[in-house]
Amino acid sequence: MSPEISKRWQRFERSSDAYVTVTVMLLLLILVPIAVSPDKESSGILTAVIAGGAATLAMIASDAKPLAVRISFLAWITVVLALVIPGVQAVVVGIASLVLGVLLIATPAVIVRRIARHEIITGTTMWGAIAAYLSLGIAFSFIFATIYRANPDAFKSVVDGGLGEFNYFSFVTMTTLGYGDITPVTDLARAVVVFQTIMGQIFLVVVVARVVSLLGTGRTMRSAQDD
């Protein structure tokens, strides 16, 4: 990589553009599985490309440890190649997908850890908070999908059990819309739903709303004014 390209990349990953890109990718990760039939092969490949890219870019923009970035990148490439290249064993796809899912679950914490260190609340902080909120919903959709695969009776009225269906259920739950078309049945599923509802509201009110209200101010200056 040339010095000029390296400088531009460093500016990108430290600016709000990186978190804006992560936010757009997360929105696509939410909407694509819902809009595209899970039976289509292209749906799985596109989802893997977006999921891996979002997780890896979030790790880079949040100054995660190099090992975490490498693991995220390798899991991303492995899943995509396994889906594209015919004849790859299902266990390889399964393990790589599991690692990618764990990384997506860890993404909200990685982003929050980064923006919590910002001395000045800027657009980067705001977009980071939005990306963390979206990734929190996606993380729970992976958890719900895992519960369903372990016990298909854990949820009522699930049609195909794909990521799109659980993305829909996750965000309906987190935003407390509660349509009731998909309902948790087992104690574990209900406990996770309640936990997500509480976490989602706390995150939205405490983190996102607070960041927006402090936009353009410094933490130290604002704390002194509050005193």
MONOR-V425978 format. One record per pair of residues at least 6 apart in sequence whose C-alpha atoms are under 8 Angstrom apart, sorted by sequence separation. I is the first residue (numbers start at 1). GAP is how many residues later the second one is. D is the distance in whole Angstrom. If there is no record, write none. Layout:
I_GAP_D + I_GAP_D
This chain:
12_6_6 + 37_6_7 + 38_6_7 + 82_6_6 + 148_6_6 + 159_6_8 + 172_6_6 + 184_6_5 + 36_7_6 + 118_7_7 + 147_7_7 + 148_7_7 + 158_7_8 + 172_7_7 + 214_8_8 + 59_9_7 + 60_9_7 + 184_9_8 + 33_10_7 + 59_10_6 + 82_10_7 + 83_10_7 + 115_10_5 + 32_11_8 + 82_11_6 + 149_12_8 + 56_13_6 + 115_13_7 + 148_13_7 + 169_13_7 + 33_14_7 + 79_14_6 + 115_14_7 + 32_15_7 + 78_15_8 + 56_16_6 + 112_16_7 + 145_16_7 + 55_17_7 + 56_17_6 + 79_17_6 + 111_17_6 + 112_17_7 + 145_17_7 + 29_18_6 + 78_18_6 + 79_18_6 + 111_18_7 + 145_18_7 + 52_20_7 + 53_20_8 + 56_20_8 + 76_20_8 + 111_20_8 + 112_20_7 + 173_20_7 + 29_21_6 + 52_21_7 + 75_21_5 + 111_21_6 + 142_21_7 + 145_21_6 + 176_21_7 + 28_22_7 + 29_22_6 + 75_22_7 + 141_22_7 + 144_22_7 + 174_22_6 + 175_22_7 + 52_23_7 + 53_23_7 + 108_23_8 + 109_23_8 + 173_23_7 + 174_23_5 + 26_24_8 + 52_24_5 + 75_24_6 + 76_24_7 + 108_24_4 + 142_24_8 + 157_24_7 + 158_24_6 + 173_24_6 + 25_25_6 + 26_25_7 + 51_25_8 + 52_25_8 + 75_25_6 + 107_25_7 + 108_25_7 + 141_25_5 + 157_25_5 + 175_25_7 + 25_26_8 + 141_26_5 + 144_26_8 + 156_26_6 + 157_26_7 + 174_26_5 + 175_26_7 + 49_27_7 + 72_27_8 + 108_27_6 + 155_27_7 + 156_27_5 + 174_27_7 + 25_28_8 + 26_28_6 + 48_28_7 + 72_28_7 + 107_28_7 + 108_28_6 + 141_28_7 + 155_28_6 + 156_28_6 + 25_29_6 + 107_29_8 + 138_29_6 + 141_29_5 + 155_29_4 + 156_29_7 + 105_30_7 + 137_30_7 + 140_30_6 + 154_30_6 + 155_30_5 + 48_31_7 + 49_31_6 + 72_31_7 + 104_31_7 + 105_31_7 + 154_31_5 + 155_31_7 + 22_32_5 + 48_32_6 + 138_32_7 + 153_32_7 + 154_32_5 + 105_33_8 + 106_33_8 + 137_33_6 + 153_33_8 + 104_34_7 + 105_34_4 + 137_34_6 + 154_34_8 + 155_34_7 + 22_35_7 + 45_35_6 + 104_35_6 + 105_35_7 + 154_35_6 + 22_36_6 + 105_37_8 + 137_37_7 + 45_38_6 + 101_38_8 + 18_39_7 + 19_39_7 + 44_39_8 + 45_39_7 + 18_40_8 + 101_41_7 + 19_42_7 + 147_42_7 + 18_43_6 + 55_45_8 + 144_45_7 + 64_46_7 + 13_47_7 + 14_47_6 + 13_48_5 + 52_48_7 + 55_48_7 + 59_48_7 + 62_48_6 + 51_49_8 + 55_49_6 + 58_49_7 + 62_49_6 + 59_51_7 + 62_51_8 + 63_51_7 + 55_52_6 + 58_52_8 + 59_52_8 + 62_52_5 + 51_53_8 + 58_53_7 + 62_53_8 + 140_56_7 + 137_63_8 + 136_64_8 + 133_67_8 + 133_70_7 + 133_71_7 + 133_75_8 + 129_78_7 + 130_78_7 + 129_79_6 + 126_82_7 + 129_82_7 + 126_85_6 + 125_86_7 + 126_86_6 + 126_89_7 + 121_90_7 + 123_92_7 + 121_93_6 + 122_93_6 + 121_94_5 + 122_94_6 + 121_95_5 + 122_95_8 + 120_96_7 + 121_96_6 + 120_97_6 + 121_97_6 + 120_98_4 + 121_98_7 + 119_99_6 + 120_99_6 + 119_100_6 + 119_101_8 + 23_104_7 + 19_105_7 + 26_105_7 + 16_107_6 + 17_107_8 + 20_107_6 + 23_107_7 + 27_107_8 + 16_108_4 + 19_108_6 + 20_108_8 + 23_108_5 + 26_108_7 + 30_108_7 + 15_109_6 + 16_109_8 + 19_109_5 + 22_109_6 + 26_109_7 + 16_111_7 + 20_111_8 + 23_111_7 + 16_112_8 + 19_112_7 + 38_124_6 + 38_126_8 + 33_129_8 + 34_129_8 + 35_129_8 + 33_130_6 + 34_130_4 + 33_131_4 + 34_131_6 + 32_132_7 + 33_132_8 + 31_133_7 + 34_133_7 + 30_134_7 + 34_134_7 + 30_137_6 + 30_138_8
